């Protein structure tokens, strides 16, 4: 399995669980989780691949790939967290900040619109999460890639004008 895939899945699964918990309580904090997860995935990927990366741009690419995978899992966590938050709001007696919250015994169409609206909001925040994750993963991959020394070639080792 490629390193960027392995690190993206491992860090992404941790981010998914973390983002479900965070999104249920604080729905707007999902992008912060995505930034942390993206940076961690990018950095861990280049640390595992440091001997095979020839340039910092390769590290940025590998970090972005890893963070993209992790960000997609964070998006799933954001949607699941949004649904969890809606269930929590609907089943508690907390007054809604805006709109009407349907009761659990309300019509099916009202329930569907309530949950579809929440899922759409979760997807919107999740897409922001993916973009932020990829950007921070690329940055972490770029910064985490060591500068490889230039290997000397035959032409630079031998002064050809002397012959």
N, CA, C and O of each residue as an XYZ file, in Angstrom:
652
protein
N       0.841     -1.170      0.000
C       0.000      0.000      0.000
C       0.891      1.239      0.000
O       1.883      1.305      0.726
N       0.531      2.195     -0.805
C       1.310      3.421     -0.889
C       1.242      4.170      0.442
O       0.240      4.119      1.155
N       2.328      4.862      0.754
C       2.424      5.547      2.039
C       1.375      6.643      2.176
O       0.776      6.797      3.240
N       1.148      7.402      1.111
C       0.166      8.484      1.220
C      -1.228      7.931      1.461
O      -2.025      8.554      2.163
N      -1.537      6.773      0.892
C      -2.839      6.154      1.104
C      -2.970      5.645      2.540
O      -3.995      5.846      3.192
N      -1.918      4.984      3.021
C      -1.942      4.444      4.377
C      -2.050      5.562      5.413
O      -2.887      5.491      6.314
N      -1.225      6.574      5.295
C      -1.265      7.670      6.258
C      -2.571      8.461      6.146
O      -3.126      8.886      7.159
N      -3.058      8.656      4.929
C      -4.328      9.362      4.746
C      -5.480      8.632      5.403
O      -6.344      9.255      6.020
N      -5.498      7.308      5.275
C      -6.572      6.527      5.891
C      -6.467      6.504      7.412
O      -7.470      6.655      8.109
N      -5.262      6.318      7.922
C      -5.085      6.258      9.381
C      -5.455      7.592     10.026
O      -6.260      7.643     10.956
N      -4.862      8.659      9.526
C      -5.130      9.980     10.106
C      -6.570     10.398      9.816
O      -7.213     11.037     10.649
N      -7.074     10.038      8.638
C      -8.441     10.381      8.281
C      -9.479      9.704      9.156
O     -10.488     10.317      9.503
N      -9.247      8.448      9.518
C     -10.184      7.764     10.413
C     -10.196      8.407     11.798
O     -11.250      8.540     12.420
N      -9.031      8.798     12.268
C      -8.971      9.519     13.544
C      -9.707     10.855     13.417
O     -10.454     11.249     14.312
N      -9.490     11.540     12.300
C     -10.179     12.809     12.061
C     -11.677     12.650     11.917
O     -12.435     13.515     12.354
N     -12.123     11.547     11.306
C     -13.554     11.286     11.162
C     -14.207     11.184     12.537
O     -15.214     11.841     12.802
N     -13.636     10.364     13.405
C     -14.198     10.185     14.751
C     -14.159     11.505     15.518
O     -15.135     11.877     16.169
N     -13.039     12.205     15.442
C     -12.908     13.480     16.143
C     -13.904     14.507     15.610
O     -14.504     15.255     16.382
N     -14.077     14.540     14.294
C     -14.969     15.533     13.704
C     -16.432     15.221     13.980
O     -17.239     16.144     14.088
N     -16.799     13.950     14.098
C     -18.171     13.627     14.481
C     -18.455     14.219     15.856
O     -19.486     14.857     16.066
N     -17.541     14.004     16.780
C     -17.719     14.528     18.145
C     -17.755     16.052     18.160
O     -18.601     16.651     18.823
N     -16.852     16.667     17.439
C     -16.774     18.132     17.422
C     -17.982     18.728     16.707
O     -18.526     19.737     17.154
N     -18.408     18.118     15.600
C     -19.513     18.673     14.827
C     -20.845     18.567     15.563
O     -21.722     19.410     15.374
N     -21.007     17.554     16.389
C     -22.248     17.443     17.160
C     -22.346     18.597     18.148
O     -23.422     19.163     18.339
N     -21.235     18.944     18.773
C     -21.252     19.978     19.802
C     -21.021     21.368     19.216
O     -21.767     22.299     19.519
N     -19.991     21.515     18.376
C     -19.635     22.807     17.776
C     -19.509     22.612     16.267
O     -18.418     22.323     15.776
N     -20.575     22.760     15.542
C     -20.582     22.483     14.107
C     -19.596     23.296     13.295
O     -19.144     22.850     12.241
N     -19.259     24.480     13.769
C     -18.382     25.356     12.999
C     -16.901     25.054     13.183
O     -16.069     25.661     12.510
N     -16.551     24.137     14.070
C     -15.147     23.845     14.342
C     -14.579     22.746     13.450
O     -13.408     22.392     13.588
N     -15.373     22.207     12.550
C     -14.902     21.171     11.642
C     -13.701     21.593     10.805
O     -12.775     20.798     10.644
N     -13.678     22.815     10.263
C     -12.503     23.231      9.503
C     -11.211     23.243     10.320
O     -10.137     22.995      9.771
N     -11.295     23.519     11.590
C     -10.101     23.461     12.437
C      -9.586     22.026     12.537
O      -8.380     21.788     12.482
N     -10.491     21.092     12.681
C     -10.104     19.677     12.700
C      -9.459     19.306     11.363
O      -8.460     18.588     11.338
N     -10.016     19.786     10.266
C      -9.473     19.482      8.942
C      -8.062     20.022      8.768
O      -7.219     19.361      8.162
N      -7.798     21.198      9.283
C      -6.455     21.778      9.192
C      -5.458     20.915      9.953
O      -4.372     20.621      9.454
N      -5.828     20.515     11.152
C      -4.930     19.689     11.964
C      -4.711     18.328     11.315
O      -3.581     17.845     11.243
N      -5.779     17.718     10.847
C      -5.687     16.394     10.218
C      -4.884     16.461      8.927
O      -4.063     15.581      8.667
N      -5.103     17.481      8.122
C      -4.357     17.627      6.871
C      -2.872     17.808      7.098
O      -2.049     17.199      6.415
N      -2.533     18.650      8.062
C      -1.119     18.867      8.376
C      -0.477     17.590      8.910
O       0.650     17.254      8.545
N      -1.194     16.886      9.770
C      -0.645     15.642     10.331
C      -0.456     14.591      9.243
O       0.572     13.914      9.208
N      -1.435     14.448      8.356
C      -1.324     13.450      7.282
C      -0.168     13.793      6.343
O       0.601     12.910      5.962
N      -0.040     15.058      5.970
C       1.040     15.466      5.084
C       2.411     15.272      5.704
O       3.333     14.782      5.052
N       2.539     15.654      6.950
C       3.832     15.541      7.624
C       4.221     14.078      7.858
O       5.369     13.695      7.632
N       3.274     13.271      8.304
C       3.574     11.857      8.528
C       3.939     11.137      7.231
O       4.783     10.241      7.222
N       3.297     11.536      6.146
C       3.603     10.911      4.856
C       5.031     11.202      4.426
O       5.753     10.288      4.028
N       5.446     12.453      4.500
C       6.803     12.772      4.053
C       7.855     12.240      5.017
O       8.981     11.965      4.605
N       7.512     12.091      6.278
C       8.474     11.493      7.203
C       8.689     10.022      6.875
O       9.796      9.509      7.037
N       7.655      9.347      6.421
C       7.786      7.945      6.033
C       8.502      7.800      4.699
O       9.171      6.793      4.467
N       8.375      8.784      3.821
C       8.915      8.712      2.466
C      10.165      9.550      2.265
O      10.562      9.765      1.120
N      10.800     10.031      3.317
C      11.862     11.030      3.162
C      13.043     10.562      2.319
O      13.732     11.397      1.733
N      13.300      9.268      2.238
C      14.438      8.805      1.439
C      14.100      8.732     -0.046
O      15.007      8.712     -0.878
N      12.823      8.690     -0.395
C      12.450      8.565     -1.809
C      12.025      9.880     -2.442
O      11.836      9.938     -3.657
N      11.872     10.929     -1.660
C      11.440     12.207     -2.211
C      12.655     12.987     -2.699
O      13.579     13.268     -1.935
N      12.637     13.328     -3.981
C      13.778     14.007     -4.572
C      13.736     15.518     -4.359
O      14.784     16.160     -4.285
N      12.548     16.089     -4.261
C      12.430     17.545     -4.145
C      11.290     17.890     -3.193
O      10.447     17.053     -2.872
N      11.289     19.127     -2.759
C      10.228     19.588     -1.877
C       8.870     19.552     -2.571
O       7.848     19.341     -1.918
N       8.850     19.754     -3.881
C       7.585     19.686     -4.606
C       6.999     18.273     -4.568
O       5.779     18.107     -4.555
N       7.863     17.260     -4.551
C       7.376     15.883     -4.410
C       6.750     15.688     -3.035
O       5.732     15.007     -2.910
N       7.344     16.275     -2.010
C       6.785     16.205     -0.670
C       5.441     16.907     -0.580
O       4.527     16.427      0.090
N       5.322     18.047     -1.257
C       4.048     18.770     -1.264
C       2.970     17.942     -1.962
O       1.828     17.899     -1.505
N       3.325     17.289     -3.056
C       2.367     16.451     -3.782
C       1.911     15.264     -2.932
O       0.715     14.987     -2.838
N       2.859     14.571     -2.321
C       2.520     13.416     -1.483
C       1.702     13.852     -0.266
O       0.753     13.172      0.124
N       2.070     14.978      0.324
C       1.314     15.505      1.469
C      -0.106     15.886      1.090
O      -1.042     15.642      1.851
N      -0.273     16.490     -0.094
C      -1.610     16.872     -0.547
C      -2.469     15.646     -0.833
O      -3.659     15.640     -0.521
N      -1.878     14.611     -1.423
C      -2.632     13.376     -1.682
C      -3.098     12.736     -0.379
O      -4.259     12.349     -0.245
N      -2.194     12.632      0.563
C      -2.524     12.045      1.858
C      -3.588     12.871      2.568
O      -4.540     12.317      3.119
N      -3.435     14.167      2.560
C      -4.384     15.051      3.231
C      -5.734     15.057      2.517
O      -6.767     15.242      3.160
N      -5.742     14.859      1.212
C      -7.009     14.771      0.482
C      -7.821     13.563      0.910
O      -9.039     13.644      1.065
N      -7.144     12.453      1.098
C      -7.823     11.245      1.581
C      -8.350     11.475      2.997
O      -9.496     11.150      3.310
N      -7.496     12.038      3.840
C      -7.915     12.324      5.212
C      -9.058     13.344      5.234
O      -9.991     13.216      6.026
N      -8.983     14.343      4.373
C     -10.039     15.360      4.299
C     -11.376     14.795      3.853
O     -12.426     15.243      4.312
N     -11.344     13.812      2.958
C     -12.598     13.168      2.537
C     -13.246     12.432      3.701
O     -14.469     12.432      3.840
N     -12.431     11.810      4.528
C     -12.981     11.134      5.706
C     -13.494     12.147      6.734
O     -14.482     11.887      7.421
N     -12.834     13.284      6.840
C     -13.308     14.350      7.731
C     -14.642     14.889      7.225
O     -15.508     15.243      8.025
N     -14.817     14.957      5.904
C     -16.098     15.372      5.320
C     -17.205     14.424      5.765
O     -18.289     14.873      6.138
N     -16.950     13.132      5.731
C     -17.947     12.157      6.189
C     -18.259     12.389      7.667
O     -19.417     12.324      8.081
N     -17.228     12.656      8.449
C     -17.434     12.963      9.861
C     -18.252     14.219     10.065
O     -19.048     14.295     11.000
N     -18.068     15.204      9.205
C     -18.828     16.454      9.307
C     -20.312     16.196      9.043
O     -21.165     16.732      9.750
N     -20.623     15.393      8.048
C     -22.021     15.088      7.729
C     -22.658     14.267      8.859
O     -23.781     14.544      9.282
N     -21.926     13.257      9.340
C     -22.457     12.453     10.449
C     -22.653     13.300     11.704
O     -23.631     13.123     12.430
N     -21.733     14.210     11.954
C     -21.860     15.114     13.093
C     -23.038     16.059     12.942
O     -23.720     16.362     13.921
N     -23.283     16.529     11.722
C     -24.436     17.408     11.486
C     -25.739     16.666     11.750
O     -26.663     17.219     12.347
N     -25.814     15.421     11.307
C     -27.019     14.628     11.569
C     -27.172     14.394     13.068
O     -28.276     14.489     13.603
N     -26.077     14.093     13.739
C     -26.126     13.904     15.188
C     -26.583     15.156     15.909
O     -27.353     15.078     16.866
N     -26.115     16.309     15.456
C     -26.527     17.570     16.071
C     -28.016     17.819     15.863
O     -28.704     18.298     16.765
N     -28.502     17.498     14.689
C     -29.937     17.681     14.413
C     -30.785     16.763     15.286
O     -31.828     17.169     15.798
N     -30.329     15.526     15.451
C     -31.055     14.589     16.324
C     -31.055     15.113     17.755
O     -32.079     15.074     18.438
N     -29.905     15.601     18.202
C     -29.797     16.134     19.560
C     -30.709     17.340     19.750
O     -31.384     17.445     20.774
N     -30.738     18.239     18.791
C     -31.580     19.436     18.886
C     -33.058     19.048     18.856
O     -33.869     19.594     19.604
N     -33.394     18.107     17.988
C     -34.793     17.727     17.839
C     -35.335     17.023     19.092
O     -36.492     17.219     19.465
N     -34.518     16.224     19.722
C     -34.993     15.450     20.871
C     -34.798     16.152     22.208
O     -35.194     15.622     23.246
N     -34.202     17.321     22.199
C     -34.081     18.093     23.435
C     -35.096     19.231     23.395
O     -35.693     19.493     22.350
N     -35.287     19.878     24.476
C     -36.228     20.997     24.527
C     -35.527     22.331     24.386
O     -36.012     23.353     24.873
N     -34.393     22.322     23.724
C     -33.644     23.551     23.522
C     -34.338     24.364     22.426
O     -34.645     23.820     21.366
N     -34.587     25.639     22.657
C     -35.239     26.445     21.614
C     -34.287     26.664     20.433
O     -33.085     26.856     20.613
N     -34.841     26.632     19.246
C     -34.054     26.808     18.029
C     -33.617     28.262     17.892
O     -34.357     29.185     18.233
N     -32.394     28.444     17.384
C     -31.893     29.804     17.150
C     -32.581     30.429     15.945
O     -32.809     31.639     15.924
N     -32.913     29.628     14.947
C     -33.628     30.107     13.779
C     -34.462     28.957     13.224
O     -34.127     27.786     13.400
N     -35.529     29.307     12.566
C     -36.397     28.301     11.962
C     -37.176     27.508     12.988
O     -37.113     27.761     14.191
N     -37.911     26.544     12.472
C     -38.705     25.667     13.316
C     -38.101     24.279     13.299
O     -37.764     23.745     12.242
N     -37.971     23.712     14.460
C     -37.489     22.343     14.578
C     -38.712     21.438     14.662
O     -39.524     21.585     15.576
N     -38.857     20.504     13.724
C     -40.025     19.623     13.782
C     -39.916     18.661     14.964
O     -38.823     18.229     15.333
N     -41.029     18.346     15.529
C     -41.048     17.368     16.607
C     -40.816     15.978     16.026
O     -41.034     15.764     14.834
N     -40.375     15.030     16.855
C     -40.168     13.675     16.333
C     -41.423     13.036     15.747
O     -41.323     12.097     14.957
N     -42.605     13.533     16.122
C     -43.848     12.975     15.585
C     -44.400     13.792     14.416
O     -45.534     13.566     13.996
N     -43.623     14.736     13.886
C     -44.082     15.585     12.780
C     -44.181     14.782     11.493
O     -43.752     13.630     11.429
N     -44.750     15.404     10.474
C     -44.915     14.752      9.171
C     -43.560     14.359      8.594
O     -42.528     14.961      8.889
N     -43.607     13.333      7.767
C     -42.379     12.799      7.171
C     -41.700     13.849      6.290
O     -40.472     13.933      6.273
N     -42.468     14.637      5.571
C     -41.862     15.644      4.689
C     -41.128     16.708      5.494
O     -40.056     17.162      5.092
N     -41.696     17.107      6.625
C     -41.005     18.082      7.474
C     -39.715     17.495      8.033
O     -38.685     18.167      8.083
N     -39.783     16.245      8.449
C     -38.593     15.567      8.959
C     -37.521     15.474      7.868
O     -36.343     15.730      8.122
N     -37.941     15.108      6.658
C     -36.992     14.947      5.550
C     -36.318     16.270      5.205
O     -35.106     16.317      4.999
N     -37.094     17.330      5.143
C     -36.520     18.635      4.817
C     -35.553     19.095      5.903
O     -34.517     19.693      5.610
N     -35.890     18.818      7.137
C     -35.037     19.178      8.270
C     -33.686     18.474      8.163
O     -32.637     19.105      8.293
N     -33.720     17.186      7.929
C     -32.471     16.419      7.867
C     -31.710     16.644      6.560
O     -30.479     16.656      6.564
N     -32.409     16.821      5.454
C     -31.712     17.104      4.191
C     -31.013     18.462      4.245
O     -29.903     18.614      3.734
N     -31.660     19.439      4.859
C     -31.020     20.749      5.023
C     -29.771     20.658      5.886
O     -28.753     21.281      5.584
N     -29.851     19.883      6.957
C     -28.691     19.691      7.828
C     -27.567     18.942      7.133
O     -26.392     19.266      7.307
N     -27.940     17.927      6.336
C     -26.914     17.190      5.593
C     -26.254     18.077      4.551
O     -25.041     18.003      4.355
N     -27.035     18.913      3.880
C     -26.460     19.827      2.884
C     -25.492     20.800      3.539
O     -24.439     21.104      2.980
N     -25.846     21.289      4.721
C     -24.942     22.168      5.459
C     -23.671     21.427      5.841
O     -22.574     21.979      5.749
N     -23.815     20.175      6.271
C     -22.648     19.355      6.605
C     -21.749     19.122      5.408
O     -20.525     19.131      5.536
N     -22.353     18.912      4.236
C     -21.550     18.721      3.020
C     -20.810     20.008      2.662
O     -19.643     19.966      2.273
N     -21.483     21.150      2.792
C     -20.819     22.430      2.488
C     -19.610     22.651      3.400
O     -18.526     22.991      2.927
N     -19.799     22.458      4.698
C     -18.674     22.589      5.614
C     -17.627     21.522      5.327
O     -16.429     21.779      5.440
N     -18.074     20.325      4.956
C     -17.140     19.244      4.644
C     -16.284     19.544      3.430
O     -15.108     19.180      3.403
N     -16.845     20.198      2.424
C     -16.053     20.567      1.247
C     -14.998     21.607      1.606
O     -13.876     21.567      1.100
N     -15.364     22.527      2.474
C     -14.363     23.480      2.988
C     -13.281     22.720      3.745
O     -12.097     23.041      3.645
N     -13.700     21.709      4.504
C     -12.745     20.879      5.235
C     -11.746     20.217      4.295
O     -10.547     20.201      4.575
N     -12.228     19.675      3.192
C     -11.336     18.982      2.249
C     -10.321     19.960      1.660
O      -9.132     19.649      1.582
N     -10.780     21.126      1.250
C      -9.871     22.120      0.660
C      -8.808     22.541      1.675
O      -7.621     22.588      1.350
N      -9.230     22.845      2.896
C      -8.273     23.243      3.924
C      -7.306     22.116      4.253
O      -6.121     22.356      4.485
N      -7.808     20.900      4.274
C      -6.965     19.748      4.566
C      -5.893     19.571      3.490
O      -4.725     19.354      3.810
N      -6.281     19.663      2.231
C      -5.318     19.503      1.133
C      -4.268     20.608      1.166
O      -3.078     20.347      0.985
N      -4.707     21.831      1.394
C      -3.747     22.944      1.429
C      -2.748     22.795      2.576
O      -1.547     22.988      2.384
N      -3.234     22.456      3.751
C      -2.307     22.308      4.874
C      -1.449     21.050      4.724
O      -0.303     21.025      5.172
N      -1.994     20.013      4.100
C      -1.192     18.808      3.842
C      -0.066     19.080      2.872
O       1.053     18.603      3.058
N      -0.362     19.854      1.827
C       0.684     20.213      0.868
C       1.753     21.081      1.527
O       2.946     20.888      1.293
N       1.326     22.030      2.344
C       2.287     22.888      3.037
C       3.147     22.084      4.009
O       4.364     22.258      4.061
N       2.508     21.204      4.777
C       3.267     20.378      5.720
C       4.204     19.431      4.977
O       5.328     19.196      5.421
N       3.752     18.889      3.856
C       4.607     18.022      3.053
C       5.797     18.775      2.480
O       6.912     18.256      2.448
N       5.558     19.983      2.034
C       6.645     20.811      1.491
C       7.658     21.148      2.573
O       8.864     20.990      2.385
N       7.151     21.616      3.710
C       8.059     22.014      4.789
C       8.742     20.825      5.450
O       9.851     20.958      5.967
N       8.092     19.666      5.439
C       8.647     18.494      6.090
C       9.619     17.696      5.242
O      10.294     16.803      5.754
N       9.704     17.999      3.958
C      10.612     17.275      3.077
C      12.017     17.825      3.237
O      12.241     19.022      3.057
N      12.967     16.960      3.575
C      14.345     17.448      3.720
C      14.939     17.780      2.354
O      14.585     17.178      1.341
N      15.833     18.733      2.353
C      16.526     19.087      1.121
C      17.576     18.013      0.859
O      18.455     17.772      1.687
N      17.473     17.374     -0.298
C      18.397     16.302     -0.649
C      19.685     16.911     -1.202
O      19.626     17.841     -2.007
N      20.834     16.411     -0.790
C      22.085     16.931     -1.346
C      22.191     16.538     -2.822
O      21.736     15.474     -3.241
N      22.798     17.424     -3.578
C      22.987     17.169     -4.997
C      24.136     16.190     -5.155
O      25.236     16.423     -4.654
N      23.878     15.101     -5.851
C      24.951     14.119     -6.057
C      25.849     14.584     -7.200
O      25.356     15.011     -8.244
N      27.140     14.504     -7.010
C      28.057     14.972     -8.054
C      28.001     14.051     -9.281
O      27.789     12.842     -9.178
N      28.198     14.671    -10.422
C      28.245     13.903    -11.667
C      29.692     13.799    -12.116
O      30.575     14.452    -11.558
N      29.920     12.997    -13.100
C      31.287     12.799    -13.599
C      31.848     14.101    -14.156
O      33.027     14.399    -13.968
N      31.021     14.867    -14.832
C      31.498     16.102    -15.447
C      31.962     17.102    -14.402
O      32.907     17.852    -14.650
N      31.318     17.133    -13.235
C      31.737     18.104    -12.231
C      32.923     17.621    -11.423
O      33.622     18.435    -10.820
N      33.173     16.321    -11.392
C      34.297     15.793    -10.644
C      35.620     15.873    -11.419
O      36.691     15.962    -10.819
N      35.538     15.840    -12.718
C      36.756     15.801    -13.536
C      36.799     17.063    -14.381
O      35.823     17.428    -15.035
N      37.956     17.723    -14.353
C      38.146     18.893    -15.187
C      38.539     18.410    -16.574
O      39.675     17.991    -16.796
N      37.591     18.471    -17.508
C      37.828     17.918    -18.845
C      38.763     18.796    -19.677
O      39.288     18.319    -20.683
N      38.992     20.050    -19.306
C      39.872     20.914    -20.071
C      41.348     20.536    -19.908
O      42.172     20.927    -20.735
N      41.685     19.810    -18.895
C      43.074     19.443    -18.692
C      43.502     18.358    -19.664
O      44.706     18.161    -19.833
N      42.611     17.659    -20.299
C      42.993     16.561    -21.183
C      43.031     16.965    -22.601
O      43.337     16.147    -23.468
